[in-house]
Amino acid sequence: MDDDSHEVLCPDSDDELGFEDDDDECITDNKWTDLLEPVYVAEFTELVGPAVPVPPSPLKVFQLLFTSVIMYFIITETNWYASLCMWDEKF
């Protein structure tokens, strides 16, 4: 691949973009390249695991995710769809 695969576009002024703004940002044109560069990844030092107490039973965990409002919505939509399917079969 050629060395021009990472072209950076920086307009000379905001007028070239068609608006006025104080941001001095450049646009990088990222293209595929065979050039691999080392990547620095900082070591993760935070605590891992849940940040809140875990409920004592699987049912309580489920109820945290699927509240009664969500369950009511699922039931209502399921029943609506079932009635629509039954109506289509009659006609």
PyMOL Python script that loads the backbone (N, CA, C, O; Angstrom):
from pymol import cmd

cmd.read_pdbstr("""\
ATOM      1  N   MET A   1       0.834  -1.179   0.000  1.00  0.00           N
ATOM      2  CA  MET A   1       0.000   0.000   0.000  1.00  0.00           C
ATOM      3  C   MET A   1       0.877   1.239   0.000  1.00  0.00           C
ATOM      4  O   MET A   1       2.047   1.182   0.379  1.00  0.00           O
ATOM      5  N   ASP A   2       0.316   2.346  -0.421  1.00  0.00           N
ATOM      6  CA  ASP A   2       1.086   3.578  -0.477  1.00  0.00           C
ATOM      7  C   ASP A   2       1.070   4.281   0.873  1.00  0.00           C
ATOM      8  O   ASP A   2       0.252   3.977   1.741  1.00  0.00           O
ATOM      9  N   ASP A   3       1.993   5.230   1.032  1.00  0.00           N
ATOM     10  CA  ASP A   3       2.111   5.956   2.293  1.00  0.00           C
ATOM     11  C   ASP A   3       1.030   7.011   2.455  1.00  0.00           C
ATOM     12  O   ASP A   3       0.914   7.598   3.531  1.00  0.00           O
ATOM     13  N   ASP A   4       0.232   7.273   1.420  1.00  0.00           N
ATOM     14  CA  ASP A   4      -0.810   8.293   1.490  1.00  0.00           C
ATOM     15  C   ASP A   4      -2.131   7.727   1.998  1.00  0.00           C
ATOM     16  O   ASP A   4      -3.177   8.342   1.791  1.00  0.00           O
ATOM     17  N   SER A   5      -2.109   6.569   2.659  1.00  0.00           N
ATOM     18  CA  SER A   5      -3.356   5.933   3.072  1.00  0.00           C
ATOM     19  C   SER A   5      -3.991   6.614   4.281  1.00  0.00           C
ATOM     20  O   SER A   5      -5.152   6.347   4.591  1.00  0.00           O
ATOM     21  N   HIS A   6      -3.267   7.478   4.959  1.00  0.00           N
ATOM     22  CA  HIS A   6      -3.812   8.197   6.107  1.00  0.00           C
ATOM     23  C   HIS A   6      -3.817   9.693   5.793  1.00  0.00           C
ATOM     24  O   HIS A   6      -3.014  10.453   6.334  1.00  0.00           O
ATOM     25  N   GLU A   7      -4.703  10.090   4.941  1.00  0.00           N
ATOM     26  CA  GLU A   7      -4.779  11.490   4.545  1.00  0.00           C
ATOM     27  C   GLU A   7      -5.545  12.265   5.601  1.00  0.00           C
ATOM     28  O   GLU A   7      -6.609  11.831   6.043  1.00  0.00           O
ATOM     29  N   VAL A   8      -5.012  13.412   6.011  1.00  0.00           N
ATOM     30  CA  VAL A   8      -5.674  14.267   6.986  1.00  0.00           C
ATOM     31  C   VAL A   8      -6.109  15.536   6.279  1.00  0.00           C
ATOM     32  O   VAL A   8      -5.304  16.222   5.649  1.00  0.00           O
ATOM     33  N   LEU A   9      -7.395  15.840   6.391  1.00  0.00           N
ATOM     34  CA  LEU A   9      -7.952  17.012   5.739  1.00  0.00           C
ATOM     35  C   LEU A   9      -8.203  18.090   6.773  1.00  0.00           C
ATOM     36  O   LEU A   9      -9.019  17.908   7.677  1.00  0.00           O
ATOM     37  N   CYS A  10      -7.504  19.220   6.650  1.00  0.00           N
ATOM     38  CA  CYS A  10      -7.693  20.349   7.553  1.00  0.00           C
ATOM     39  C   CYS A  10      -7.942  21.592   6.713  1.00  0.00           C
ATOM     40  O   CYS A  10      -7.013  22.094   6.081  1.00  0.00           O
ATOM     41  N   PRO A  11      -9.161  22.100   6.688  1.00  0.00           N
ATOM     42  CA  PRO A  11      -9.427  23.305   5.914  1.00  0.00           C
ATOM     43  C   PRO A  11      -8.667  24.491   6.497  1.00  0.00           C
ATOM     44  O   PRO A  11      -8.436  24.573   7.704  1.00  0.00           O
ATOM     45  N   ASP A  12      -8.281  25.414   5.601  1.00  0.00           N
ATOM     46  CA  ASP A  12      -7.547  26.594   6.042  1.00  0.00           C
ATOM     47  C   ASP A  12      -8.416  27.527   6.868  1.00  0.00           C
ATOM     48  O   ASP A  12      -7.928  28.195   7.780  1.00  0.00           O
ATOM     49  N   SER A  13      -9.694  27.572   6.552  1.00  0.00           N
ATOM     50  CA  SER A  13     -10.588  28.441   7.304  1.00  0.00           C
ATOM     51  C   SER A  13     -11.960  27.802   7.404  1.00  0.00           C
ATOM     52  O   SER A  13     -12.269  26.854   6.682  1.00  0.00           O
ATOM     53  N   ASP A  14     -12.776  28.326   8.299  1.00  0.00           N
ATOM     54  CA  ASP A  14     -14.127  27.813   8.469  1.00  0.00           C
ATOM     55  C   ASP A  14     -14.999  28.142   7.267  1.00  0.00           C
ATOM     56  O   ASP A  14     -16.010  27.476   7.043  1.00  0.00           O
ATOM     57  N   ASP A  15     -14.628  29.158   6.487  1.00  0.00           N
ATOM     58  CA  ASP A  15     -15.421  29.535   5.321  1.00  0.00           C
ATOM     59  C   ASP A  15     -15.454  28.424   4.282  1.00  0.00           C
ATOM     60  O   ASP A  15     -16.428  28.309   3.539  1.00  0.00           O
ATOM     61  N   GLU A  16     -14.399  27.596   4.215  1.00  0.00           N
ATOM     62  CA  GLU A  16     -14.364  26.499   3.253  1.00  0.00           C
ATOM     63  C   GLU A  16     -15.425  25.451   3.567  1.00  0.00           C
ATOM     64  O   GLU A  16     -15.882  24.739   2.672  1.00  0.00           O
ATOM     65  N   LEU A  17     -15.815  25.355   4.828  1.00  0.00           N
ATOM     66  CA  LEU A  17     -16.825  24.393   5.225  1.00  0.00           C
ATOM     67  C   LEU A  17     -18.238  24.938   5.045  1.00  0.00           C
ATOM     68  O   LEU A  17     -19.199  24.172   5.108  1.00  0.00           O
ATOM     69  N   GLY A  18     -18.382  26.217   4.826  1.00  0.00           N
ATOM     70  CA  GLY A  18     -19.695  26.804   4.621  1.00  0.00           C
ATOM     71  C   GLY A  18     -20.323  27.328   5.899  1.00  0.00           C
ATOM     72  O   GLY A  18     -21.478  27.752   5.883  1.00  0.00           O
ATOM     73  N   PHE A  19     -19.596  27.311   7.003  1.00  0.00           N
ATOM     74  CA  PHE A  19     -20.112  27.877   8.244  1.00  0.00           C
ATOM     75  C   PHE A  19     -18.939  28.364   9.072  1.00  0.00           C
ATOM     76  O   PHE A  19     -17.788  27.988   8.850  1.00  0.00           O
ATOM     77  N   GLU A  20     -19.266  29.208  10.027  1.00  0.00           N
ATOM     78  CA  GLU A  20     -18.224  29.740  10.894  1.00  0.00           C
ATOM     79  C   GLU A  20     -18.314  29.062  12.246  1.00  0.00           C
ATOM     80  O   GLU A  20     -19.389  28.995  12.844  1.00  0.00           O
ATOM     81  N   ASP A  21     -17.197  28.562  12.726  1.00  0.00           N
ATOM     82  CA  ASP A  21     -17.141  27.886  14.007  1.00  0.00           C
ATOM     83  C   ASP A  21     -15.724  28.014  14.528  1.00  0.00           C
ATOM     84  O   ASP A  21     -14.777  28.127  13.749  1.00  0.00           O
ATOM     85  N   ASP A  22     -15.577  27.998  15.840  1.00  0.00           N
ATOM     86  CA  ASP A  22     -14.254  28.154  16.436  1.00  0.00           C
ATOM     87  C   ASP A  22     -13.521  26.832  16.613  1.00  0.00           C
ATOM     88  O   ASP A  22     -12.375  26.823  17.061  1.00  0.00           O
ATOM     89  N   ASP A  23     -14.161  25.711  16.272  1.00  0.00           N
ATOM     90  CA  ASP A  23     -13.510  24.407  16.415  1.00  0.00           C
ATOM     91  C   ASP A  23     -12.435  24.229  15.354  1.00  0.00           C
ATOM     92  O   ASP A  23     -12.681  24.436  14.165  1.00  0.00           O
ATOM     93  N   ASP A  24     -11.248  23.846  15.789  1.00  0.00           N
ATOM     94  CA  ASP A  24     -10.139  23.587  14.866  1.00  0.00           C
ATOM     95  C   ASP A  24      -9.930  22.079  14.759  1.00  0.00           C
ATOM     96  O   ASP A  24      -8.893  21.560  15.172  1.00  0.00           O
ATOM     97  N   GLU A  25     -10.926  21.375  14.201  1.00  0.00           N
ATOM     98  CA  GLU A  25     -10.849  19.927  14.092  1.00  0.00           C
ATOM     99  C   GLU A  25     -10.449  19.522  12.687  1.00  0.00           C
ATOM    100  O   GLU A  25     -10.813  20.175  11.709  1.00  0.00           O
ATOM    101  N   CYS A  26      -9.695  18.436  12.597  1.00  0.00           N
ATOM    102  CA  CYS A  26      -9.296  17.883  11.314  1.00  0.00           C
ATOM    103  C   CYS A  26     -10.077  16.599  11.070  1.00  0.00           C
ATOM    104  O   CYS A  26     -10.512  15.937  12.013  1.00  0.00           O
ATOM    105  N   ILE A  27     -10.248  16.258   9.818  1.00  0.00           N
ATOM    106  CA  ILE A  27     -10.935  15.037   9.439  1.00  0.00           C
ATOM    107  C   ILE A  27      -9.888  14.055   8.936  1.00  0.00           C
ATOM    108  O   ILE A  27      -9.139  14.367   8.010  1.00  0.00           O
ATOM    109  N   THR A  28      -9.830  12.877   9.535  1.00  0.00           N
ATOM    110  CA  THR A  28      -8.876  11.858   9.118  1.00  0.00           C
ATOM    111  C   THR A  28      -9.561  10.897   8.168  1.00  0.00           C
ATOM    112  O   THR A  28     -10.634  10.375   8.469  1.00  0.00           O
ATOM    113  N   ASP A  29      -8.942  10.662   7.022  1.00  0.00           N
ATOM    114  CA  ASP A  29      -9.478   9.736   6.036  1.00  0.00           C
ATOM    115  C   ASP A  29      -8.818   8.379   6.276  1.00  0.00           C
ATOM    116  O   ASP A  29      -7.730   8.119   5.763  1.00  0.00           O
ATOM    117  N   ASN A  30      -9.465   7.525   7.046  1.00  0.00           N
ATOM    118  CA  ASN A  30      -8.900   6.215   7.382  1.00  0.00           C
ATOM    119  C   ASN A  30      -9.158   5.231   6.261  1.00  0.00           C
ATOM    120  O   ASN A  30     -10.298   5.037   5.839  1.00  0.00           O
ATOM    121  N   LYS A  31      -8.094   4.613   5.783  1.00  0.00           N
ATOM    122  CA  LYS A  31      -8.183   3.595   4.745  1.00  0.00           C
ATOM    123  C   LYS A  31      -7.428   2.365   5.218  1.00  0.00           C
ATOM    124  O   LYS A  31      -6.602   2.450   6.127  1.00  0.00           O
ATOM    125  N   TRP A  32      -7.710   1.213   4.599  1.00  0.00           N
ATOM    126  CA  TRP A  32      -7.009  -0.022   4.931  1.00  0.00           C
ATOM    127  C   TRP A  32      -5.529   0.113   4.611  1.00  0.00           C
ATOM    128  O   TRP A  32      -5.139   0.725   3.617  1.00  0.00           O
ATOM    129  N   THR A  33      -4.719  -0.473   5.480  1.00  0.00           N
ATOM    130  CA  THR A  33      -3.283  -0.437   5.272  1.00  0.00           C
ATOM    131  C   THR A  33      -2.661  -1.710   5.849  1.00  0.00           C
ATOM    132  O   THR A  33      -3.227  -2.335   6.746  1.00  0.00           O
ATOM    133  N   ASP A  34      -1.516  -2.079   5.337  1.00  0.00           N
ATOM    134  CA  ASP A  34      -0.779  -3.218   5.868  1.00  0.00           C
ATOM    135  C   ASP A  34       0.180  -2.792   6.977  1.00  0.00           C
ATOM    136  O   ASP A  34       0.799  -3.635   7.626  1.00  0.00           O
ATOM    137  N   LEU A  35       0.299  -1.504   7.188  1.00  0.00           N
ATOM    138  CA  LEU A  35       1.191  -0.973   8.205  1.00  0.00           C
ATOM    139  C   LEU A  35       0.547  -1.139   9.580  1.00  0.00           C
ATOM    140  O   LEU A  35      -0.495  -0.547   9.861  1.00  0.00           O
ATOM    141  N   LEU A  36       1.168  -1.938  10.421  1.00  0.00           N
ATOM    142  CA  LEU A  36       0.664  -2.146  11.769  1.00  0.00           C
ATOM    143  C   LEU A  36       1.501  -1.339  12.741  1.00  0.00           C
ATOM    144  O   LEU A  36       2.730  -1.393  12.717  1.00  0.00           O
ATOM    145  N   GLU A  37       0.824  -0.594  13.594  1.00  0.00           N
ATOM    146  CA  GLU A  37       1.513   0.220  14.581  1.00  0.00           C
ATOM    147  C   GLU A  37       1.202  -0.326  15.966  1.00  0.00           C
ATOM    148  O   GLU A  37       0.097  -0.818  16.197  1.00  0.00           O
ATOM    149  N   PRO A  38       2.149  -0.249  16.891  1.00  0.00           N
ATOM    150  CA  PRO A  38       1.881  -0.737  18.243  1.00  0.00           C
ATOM    151  C   PRO A  38       0.775   0.083  18.906  1.00  0.00           C
ATOM    152  O   PRO A  38       0.665   1.292  18.702  1.00  0.00           O
ATOM    153  N   VAL A  39      -0.032  -0.603  19.697  1.00  0.00           N
ATOM    154  CA  VAL A  39      -1.138   0.047  20.381  1.00  0.00           C
ATOM    155  C   VAL A  39      -0.883  -0.029  21.879  1.00  0.00           C
ATOM    156  O   VAL A  39      -0.581  -1.097  22.412  1.00  0.00           O
ATOM    157  N   TYR A  40      -1.004   1.091  22.545  1.00  0.00           N
ATOM    158  CA  TYR A  40      -0.830   1.122  23.994  1.00  0.00           C
ATOM    159  C   TYR A  40      -2.199   0.949  24.648  1.00  0.00           C
ATOM    160  O   TYR A  40      -3.136   1.693  24.357  1.00  0.00           O
ATOM    161  N   VAL A  41      -2.302  -0.031  25.523  1.00  0.00           N
ATOM    162  CA  VAL A  41      -3.527  -0.250  26.283  1.00  0.00           C
ATOM    163  C   VAL A  41      -3.168  -0.128  27.756  1.00  0.00           C
ATOM    164  O   VAL A  41      -2.357  -0.894  28.276  1.00  0.00           O
ATOM    165  N   ALA A  42      -3.780   0.840  28.417  1.00  0.00           N
ATOM    166  CA  ALA A  42      -3.496   1.051  29.833  1.00  0.00           C
ATOM    167  C   ALA A  42      -4.011  -0.127  30.647  1.00  0.00           C
ATOM    168  O   ALA A  42      -5.042  -0.717  30.322  1.00  0.00           O
ATOM    169  N   GLU A  43      -3.291  -0.461  31.697  1.00  0.00           N
ATOM    170  CA  GLU A  43      -3.696  -1.572  32.544  1.00  0.00           C
ATOM    171  C   GLU A  43      -4.972  -1.201  33.300  1.00  0.00           C
ATOM    172  O   GLU A  43      -5.086  -0.100  33.839  1.00  0.00           O
ATOM    173  N   PHE A  44      -5.924  -2.125  33.334  1.00  0.00           N
ATOM    174  CA  PHE A  44      -7.189  -1.900  34.027  1.00  0.00           C
ATOM    175  C   PHE A  44      -6.978  -2.121  35.516  1.00  0.00           C
ATOM    176  O   PHE A  44      -6.567  -3.203  35.934  1.00  0.00           O
ATOM    177  N   THR A  45      -7.258  -1.099  36.317  1.00  0.00           N
ATOM    178  CA  THR A  45      -6.990  -1.191  37.751  1.00  0.00           C
ATOM    179  C   THR A  45      -8.244  -1.061  38.606  1.00  0.00           C
ATOM    180  O   THR A  45      -8.147  -1.077  39.833  1.00  0.00           O
ATOM    181  N   GLU A  46      -9.416  -0.932  37.992  1.00  0.00           N
ATOM    182  CA  GLU A  46     -10.652  -0.781  38.754  1.00  0.00           C
ATOM    183  C   GLU A  46     -11.103  -2.115  39.338  1.00  0.00           C
ATOM    184  O   GLU A  46     -10.677  -3.182  38.895  1.00  0.00           O
ATOM    185  N   LEU A  47     -11.973  -2.031  40.342  1.00  0.00           N
ATOM    186  CA  LEU A  47     -12.552  -3.234  40.925  1.00  0.00           C
ATOM    187  C   LEU A  47     -13.522  -3.850  39.930  1.00  0.00           C
ATOM    188  O   LEU A  47     -14.199  -3.135  39.192  1.00  0.00           O
ATOM    189  N   VAL A  48     -13.591  -5.171  39.909  1.00  0.00           N
ATOM    190  CA  VAL A  48     -14.496  -5.865  39.003  1.00  0.00           C
ATOM    191  C   VAL A  48     -15.633  -6.493  39.792  1.00  0.00           C
ATOM    192  O   VAL A  48     -15.522  -6.722  40.997  1.00  0.00           O
ATOM    193  N   GLY A  49     -16.726  -6.766  39.096  1.00  0.00           N
ATOM    194  CA  GLY A  49     -17.872  -7.400  39.728  1.00  0.00           C
ATOM    195  C   GLY A  49     -19.034  -6.434  39.844  1.00  0.00           C
ATOM    196  O   GLY A  49     -18.918  -5.263  39.484  1.00  0.00           O
ATOM    197  N   PRO A  50     -20.149  -6.927  40.346  1.00  0.00           N
ATOM    198  CA  PRO A  50     -21.338  -6.087  40.463  1.00  0.00           C
ATOM    199  C   PRO A  50     -21.106  -4.922  41.423  1.00  0.00           C
ATOM    200  O   PRO A  50     -20.427  -5.071  42.440  1.00  0.00           O
ATOM    201  N   ALA A  51     -21.670  -3.774  41.095  1.00  0.00           N
ATOM    202  CA  ALA A  51     -21.540  -2.597  41.943  1.00  0.00           C
ATOM    203  C   ALA A  51     -22.724  -2.467  42.898  1.00  0.00           C
ATOM    204  O   ALA A  51     -22.727  -1.598  43.770  1.00  0.00           O
ATOM    205  N   VAL A  52     -23.724  -3.325  42.736  1.00  0.00           N
ATOM    206  CA  VAL A  52     -24.907  -3.316  43.597  1.00  0.00           C
ATOM    207  C   VAL A  52     -25.089  -4.720  44.164  1.00  0.00           C
ATOM    208  O   VAL A  52     -24.578  -5.688  43.601  1.00  0.00           O
ATOM    209  N   PRO A  53     -25.810  -4.835  45.269  1.00  0.00           N
ATOM    210  CA  PRO A  53     -26.038  -6.170  45.824  1.00  0.00           C
ATOM    211  C   PRO A  53     -26.857  -7.039  44.871  1.00  0.00           C
ATOM    212  O   PRO A  53     -27.798  -6.558  44.238  1.00  0.00           O
ATOM    213  N   VAL A  54     -26.502  -8.298  44.774  1.00  0.00           N
ATOM    214  CA  VAL A  54     -27.202  -9.236  43.898  1.00  0.00           C
ATOM    215  C   VAL A  54     -28.374  -9.838  44.677  1.00  0.00           C
ATOM    216  O   VAL A  54     -28.194 -10.290  45.808  1.00  0.00           O
ATOM    217  N   PRO A  55     -29.577  -9.848  44.080  1.00  0.00           N
ATOM    218  CA  PRO A  55     -30.726 -10.452  44.769  1.00  0.00           C
ATOM    219  C   PRO A  55     -30.463 -11.926  45.083  1.00  0.00           C
ATOM    220  O   PRO A  55     -29.683 -12.585  44.395  1.00  0.00           O
ATOM    221  N   PRO A  56     -31.124 -12.440  46.134  1.00  0.00           N
ATOM    222  CA  PRO A  56     -30.831 -13.799  46.596  1.00  0.00           C
ATOM    223  C   PRO A  56     -31.351 -14.925  45.707  1.00  0.00           C
ATOM    224  O   PRO A  56     -30.925 -16.069  45.864  1.00  0.00           O
ATOM    225  N   SER A  57     -32.261 -14.630  44.780  1.00  0.00           N
ATOM    226  CA  SER A  57     -32.808 -15.721  43.971  1.00  0.00           C
ATOM    227  C   SER A  57     -32.872 -15.322  42.498  1.00  0.00           C
ATOM    228  O   SER A  57     -32.931 -14.135  42.180  1.00  0.00           O
ATOM    229  N   PRO A  58     -32.862 -16.301  41.605  1.00  0.00           N
ATOM    230  CA  PRO A  58     -32.988 -16.012  40.172  1.00  0.00           C
ATOM    231  C   PRO A  58     -34.293 -15.290  39.837  1.00  0.00           C
ATOM    232  O   PRO A  58     -34.324 -14.458  38.930  1.00  0.00           O
ATOM    233  N   LEU A  59     -35.363 -15.600  40.557  1.00  0.00           N
ATOM    234  CA  LEU A  59     -36.642 -14.926  40.319  1.00  0.00           C
ATOM    235  C   LEU A  59     -36.533 -13.433  40.597  1.00  0.00           C
ATOM    236  O   LEU A  59     -37.067 -12.623  39.839  1.00  0.00           O
ATOM    237  N   LYS A  60     -35.852 -13.063  41.668  1.00  0.00           N
ATOM    238  CA  LYS A  60     -35.684 -11.642  42.005  1.00  0.00           C
ATOM    239  C   LYS A  60     -34.840 -10.925  40.943  1.00  0.00           C
ATOM    240  O   LYS A  60     -35.114  -9.770  40.616  1.00  0.00           O
ATOM    241  N   VAL A  61     -33.827 -11.592  40.407  1.00  0.00           N
ATOM    242  CA  VAL A  61     -33.023 -11.006  39.328  1.00  0.00           C
ATOM    243  C   VAL A  61     -33.900 -10.785  38.104  1.00  0.00           C
ATOM    244  O   VAL A  61     -33.843  -9.726  37.479  1.00  0.00           O
ATOM    245  N   PHE A  62     -34.708 -11.778  37.759  1.00  0.00           N
ATOM    246  CA  PHE A  62     -35.631 -11.664  36.629  1.00  0.00           C
ATOM    247  C   PHE A  62     -36.598 -10.506  36.841  1.00  0.00           C
ATOM    248  O   PHE A  62     -36.859  -9.746  35.908  1.00  0.00           O
ATOM    249  N   GLN A  63     -37.132 -10.361  38.044  1.00  0.00           N
ATOM    250  CA  GLN A  63     -38.084  -9.294  38.332  1.00  0.00           C
ATOM    251  C   GLN A  63     -37.435  -7.916  38.284  1.00  0.00           C
ATOM    252  O   GLN A  63     -38.123  -6.925  38.042  1.00  0.00           O
ATOM    253  N   LEU A  64     -36.136  -7.833  38.507  1.00  0.00           N
ATOM    254  CA  LEU A  64     -35.439  -6.556  38.351  1.00  0.00           C
ATOM    255  C   LEU A  64     -35.405  -6.132  36.885  1.00  0.00           C
ATOM    256  O   LEU A  64     -35.543  -4.951  36.566  1.00  0.00           O
ATOM    257  N   LEU A  65     -35.219  -7.109  35.999  1.00  0.00           N
ATOM    258  CA  LEU A  65     -35.119  -6.814  34.572  1.00  0.00           C
ATOM    259  C   LEU A  65     -36.484  -6.683  33.915  1.00  0.00           C
ATOM    260  O   LEU A  65     -36.698  -5.791  33.094  1.00  0.00           O
ATOM    261  N   PHE A  66     -37.407  -7.570  34.272  1.00  0.00           N
ATOM    262  CA  PHE A  66     -38.742  -7.576  33.683  1.00  0.00           C
ATOM    263  C   PHE A  66     -39.743  -7.124  34.739  1.00  0.00           C
ATOM    264  O   PHE A  66     -40.299  -7.941  35.473  1.00  0.00           O
ATOM    265  N   THR A  67     -39.964  -5.822  34.806  1.00  0.00           N
ATOM    266  CA  THR A  67     -40.894  -5.269  35.784  1.00  0.00           C
ATOM    267  C   THR A  67     -42.323  -5.608  35.393  1.00  0.00           C
ATOM    268  O   THR A  67     -42.572  -6.102  34.293  1.00  0.00           O
ATOM    269  N   SER A  68     -43.256  -5.344  36.291  1.00  0.00           N
ATOM    270  CA  SER A  68     -44.665  -5.626  35.999  1.00  0.00           C
ATOM    271  C   SER A  68     -45.159  -4.784  34.824  1.00  0.00           C
ATOM    272  O   SER A  68     -46.031  -5.228  34.077  1.00  0.00           O
ATOM    273  N   VAL A  69     -44.624  -3.591  34.648  1.00  0.00           N
ATOM    274  CA  VAL A  69     -45.012  -2.738  33.516  1.00  0.00           C
ATOM    275  C   VAL A  69     -44.569  -3.375  32.200  1.00  0.00           C
ATOM    276  O   VAL A  69     -45.335  -3.405  31.236  1.00  0.00           O
ATOM    277  N   ILE A  70     -43.351  -3.877  32.158  1.00  0.00           N
ATOM    278  CA  ILE A  70     -42.852  -4.527  30.942  1.00  0.00           C
ATOM    279  C   ILE A  70     -43.632  -5.805  30.669  1.00  0.00           C
ATOM    280  O   ILE A  70     -43.985  -6.082  29.523  1.00  0.00           O
ATOM    281  N   MET A  71     -43.902  -6.584  31.709  1.00  0.00           N
ATOM    282  CA  MET A  71     -44.671  -7.818  31.526  1.00  0.00           C
ATOM    283  C   MET A  71     -46.072  -7.511  31.014  1.00  0.00           C
ATOM    284  O   MET A  71     -46.570  -8.211  30.133  1.00  0.00           O
ATOM    285  N   TYR A  72     -46.718  -6.475  31.551  1.00  0.00           N
ATOM    286  CA  TYR A  72     -48.052  -6.083  31.086  1.00  0.00           C
ATOM    287  C   TYR A  72     -48.000  -5.708  29.604  1.00  0.00           C
ATOM    288  O   TYR A  72     -48.889  -6.079  28.838  1.00  0.00           O
ATOM    289  N   PHE A  73     -46.964  -4.978  29.201  1.00  0.00           N
ATOM    290  CA  PHE A  73     -46.811  -4.584  27.800  1.00  0.00           C
ATOM    291  C   PHE A  73     -46.644  -5.813  26.907  1.00  0.00           C
ATOM    292  O   PHE A  73     -47.272  -5.901  25.852  1.00  0.00           O
ATOM    293  N   ILE A  74     -45.809  -6.756  27.320  1.00  0.00           N
ATOM    294  CA  ILE A  74     -45.590  -7.977  26.535  1.00  0.00           C
ATOM    295  C   ILE A  74     -46.892  -8.770  26.407  1.00  0.00           C
ATOM    296  O   ILE A  74     -47.223  -9.249  25.322  1.00  0.00           O
ATOM    297  N   ILE A  75     -47.627  -8.907  27.509  1.00  0.00           N
ATOM    298  CA  ILE A  75     -48.895  -9.645  27.486  1.00  0.00           C
ATOM    299  C   ILE A  75     -49.905  -8.955  26.579  1.00  0.00           C
ATOM    300  O   ILE A  75     -50.579  -9.613  25.786  1.00  0.00           O
ATOM    301  N   THR A  76     -50.012  -7.638  26.690  1.00  0.00           N
ATOM    302  CA  THR A  76     -50.963  -6.878  25.868  1.00  0.00           C
ATOM    303  C   THR A  76     -50.637  -7.016  24.388  1.00  0.00           C
ATOM    304  O   THR A  76     -51.530  -7.264  23.578  1.00  0.00           O
ATOM    305  N   GLU A  77     -49.376  -6.859  24.031  1.00  0.00           N
ATOM    306  CA  GLU A  77     -48.981  -6.958  22.624  1.00  0.00           C
ATOM    307  C   GLU A  77     -49.140  -8.381  22.092  1.00  0.00           C
ATOM    308  O   GLU A  77     -49.531  -8.570  20.940  1.00  0.00           O
ATOM    309  N   THR A  78     -48.841  -9.379  22.917  1.00  0.00           N
ATOM    310  CA  THR A  78     -49.013 -10.776  22.503  1.00  0.00           C
ATOM    311  C   THR A  78     -50.480 -11.082  22.256  1.00  0.00           C
ATOM    312  O   THR A  78     -50.828 -11.709  21.255  1.00  0.00           O
ATOM    313  N   ASN A  79     -51.338 -10.641  23.164  1.00  0.00           N
ATOM    314  CA  ASN A  79     -52.774 -10.864  22.994  1.00  0.00           C
ATOM    315  C   ASN A  79     -53.310 -10.118  21.774  1.00  0.00           C
ATOM    316  O   ASN A  79     -54.162 -10.644  21.058  1.00  0.00           O
ATOM    317  N   TRP A  80     -52.825  -8.906  21.529  1.00  0.00           N
ATOM    318  CA  TRP A  80     -53.258  -8.144  20.353  1.00  0.00           C
ATOM    319  C   TRP A  80     -52.865  -8.883  19.076  1.00  0.00           C
ATOM    320  O   TRP A  80     -53.666  -8.994  18.148  1.00  0.00           O
ATOM    321  N   TYR A  81     -51.638  -9.384  19.030  1.00  0.00           N
ATOM    322  CA  TYR A  81     -51.171 -10.109  17.852  1.00  0.00           C
ATOM    323  C   TYR A  81     -51.954 -11.407  17.665  1.00  0.00           C
ATOM    324  O   TYR A  81     -52.285 -11.775  16.538  1.00  0.00           O
ATOM    325  N   ALA A  82     -52.251 -12.102  18.764  1.00  0.00           N
ATOM    326  CA  ALA A  82     -53.032 -13.343  18.672  1.00  0.00           C
ATOM    327  C   ALA A  82     -54.424 -13.062  18.132  1.00  0.00           C
ATOM    328  O   ALA A  82     -54.927 -13.810  17.294  1.00  0.00           O
ATOM    329  N   SER A  83     -55.051 -11.991  18.602  1.00  0.00           N
ATOM    330  CA  SER A  83     -56.389 -11.658  18.093  1.00  0.00           C
ATOM    331  C   SER A  83     -56.327 -11.274  16.623  1.00  0.00           C
ATOM    332  O   SER A  83     -57.254 -11.575  15.871  1.00  0.00           O
ATOM    333  N   LEU A  84     -55.272 -10.625  16.204  1.00  0.00           N
ATOM    334  CA  LEU A  84     -55.097 -10.268  14.794  1.00  0.00           C
ATOM    335  C   LEU A  84     -54.959 -11.529  13.945  1.00  0.00           C
ATOM    336  O   LEU A  84     -55.553 -11.623  12.871  1.00  0.00           O
ATOM    337  N   CYS A  85     -54.182 -12.490  14.418  1.00  0.00           N
ATOM    338  CA  CYS A  85     -54.006 -13.747  13.680  1.00  0.00           C
ATOM    339  C   CYS A  85     -55.312 -14.536  13.618  1.00  0.00           C
ATOM    340  O   CYS A  85     -55.640 -15.105  12.577  1.00  0.00           O
ATOM    341  N   MET A  86     -56.059 -14.575  14.720  1.00  0.00           N
ATOM    342  CA  MET A  86     -57.332 -15.299  14.726  1.00  0.00           C
ATOM    343  C   MET A  86     -58.338 -14.623  13.801  1.00  0.00           C
ATOM    344  O   MET A  86     -59.118 -15.309  13.140  1.00  0.00           O
ATOM    345  N   TRP A  87     -58.337 -13.307  13.740  1.00  0.00           N
ATOM    346  CA  TRP A  87     -59.253 -12.563  12.874  1.00  0.00           C
ATOM    347  C   TRP A  87     -58.937 -12.852  11.408  1.00  0.00           C
ATOM    348  O   TRP A  87     -59.849 -12.998  10.594  1.00  0.00           O
ATOM    349  N   ASP A  88     -57.642 -12.937  11.067  1.00  0.00           N
ATOM    350  CA  ASP A  88     -57.233 -13.211   9.686  1.00  0.00           C
ATOM    351  C   ASP A  88     -57.647 -14.610   9.240  1.00  0.00           C
ATOM    352  O   ASP A  88     -57.958 -14.808   8.066  1.00  0.00           O
ATOM    353  N   GLU A  89     -57.660 -15.577  10.144  1.00  0.00           N
ATOM    354  CA  GLU A  89     -58.021 -16.948   9.780  1.00  0.00           C
ATOM    355  C   GLU A  89     -59.504 -17.076   9.458  1.00  0.00           C
ATOM    356  O   GLU A  89     -59.884 -17.920   8.646  1.00  0.00           O
ATOM    357  N   LYS A  90     -60.349 -16.254  10.077  1.00  0.00           N
ATOM    358  CA  LYS A  90     -61.791 -16.344   9.857  1.00  0.00           C
ATOM    359  C   LYS A  90     -62.180 -15.824   8.482  1.00  0.00           C
ATOM    360  O   LYS A  90     -63.155 -16.300   7.900  1.00  0.00           O
ATOM    361  N   PHE A  91     -61.449 -14.869   7.958  1.00  0.00           N
ATOM    362  CA  PHE A  91     -61.851 -14.246   6.694  1.00  0.00           C
ATOM    363  C   PHE A  91     -60.926 -14.630   5.592  1.00  0.00           C
ATOM    364  O   PHE A  91     -61.109 -14.199   4.454  1.00  0.00           O
TER     365      PHE A  91
END
""", "prot")
cmd.dss("prot")
cmd.show_as("cartoon", "prot")
cmd.util.cbc("prot")
cmd.orient("prot")
